[in-house]
Amino acid sequence: MENNEKTTVEQPVESSTETAVAKKGKSADTKKSASSVLEKVGKTIIRERGYAEVFVTADGQAFRLESDAKNHARNLKDREVLKVKK
């Protein structure tokens, strides 16, 4: 039996400061958090594959060559490439 009823979920009200930050883009804390996640990805690849360094793009892809990472990042909204060393 299929239930066709729609449920509504109340969303919390954002403050004007939160709205301004959301409109502006990533906050500094979010940017730091993303970098630490990308660094962990890079460290994991280095440990598993035995590389000396890798270049990680914003979507979590790791590359041995910086040029490959930059070429991949050109197609992403966030074009950040993070260099991670052993």
MOLIN-V602165 format. One record per residue. N is the residue number from 1. SS is DSSP state (hx for helix, st for strand, lp for the rest). BURIAL is 1 if it has 16 or more other ideal C-beta (glycine too) atoms within 10 Angstrom, else 0. D_CENTER is the distance of its C-alpha to the mean C-alpha in whole Angstrom. Layout:
# MOLIN-V602165
n;ss;burial;d_center
N;SS;BURIAL;D_CENTER
N;SS;BURIAL;D_CENTER
This chain:
# MOLIN-V602165
n;ss;burial;d_center
1;lp;0;40
2;lp;0;38
3;lp;0;36
4;lp;0;36
5;lp;0;35
6;lp;0;32
7;lp;0;31
8;lp;0;30
9;lp;0;27
10;lp;0;28
11;lp;0;25
12;lp;0;25
13;lp;0;26
14;lp;0;23
15;lp;0;25
16;hx;0;25
17;hx;0;23
18;hx;0;20
19;hx;0;21
20;hx;0;21
21;hx;1;17
22;hx;0;16
23;hx;0;18
24;hx;0;17
25;lp;0;13
26;lp;0;11
27;lp;0;13
28;hx;0;13
29;hx;0;13
30;hx;0;9
31;hx;0;8
32;hx;0;10
33;hx;0;8
34;hx;1;5
35;hx;0;7
36;hx;0;9
37;hx;0;7
38;hx;1;7
39;hx;0;10
40;hx;0;11
41;hx;1;11
42;hx;1;13
43;hx;1;15
44;hx;0;16
45;hx;1;16
46;hx;1;19
47;hx;0;20
48;hx;0;21
49;hx;0;22
50;lp;0;24
51;lp;0;22
52;lp;0;22
53;st;0;19
54;st;1;16
55;st;1;14
56;st;1;10
57;st;1;8
58;lp;1;5
59;lp;0;5
60;lp;0;7
61;lp;1;10
62;st;1;12
63;st;1;15
64;lp;0;19
65;lp;0;19
66;hx;0;18
67;hx;0;19
68;hx;0;18
69;hx;1;14
70;hx;0;15
71;hx;0;17
72;hx;1;14
73;hx;1;12
74;lp;0;15
75;lp;0;14
76;lp;0;11
77;lp;0;10
78;lp;0;8
79;lp;0;10
80;lp;0;9
81;st;1;11
82;st;1;11
83;st;0;14
84;st;1;15
85;st;0;19
86;lp;0;21
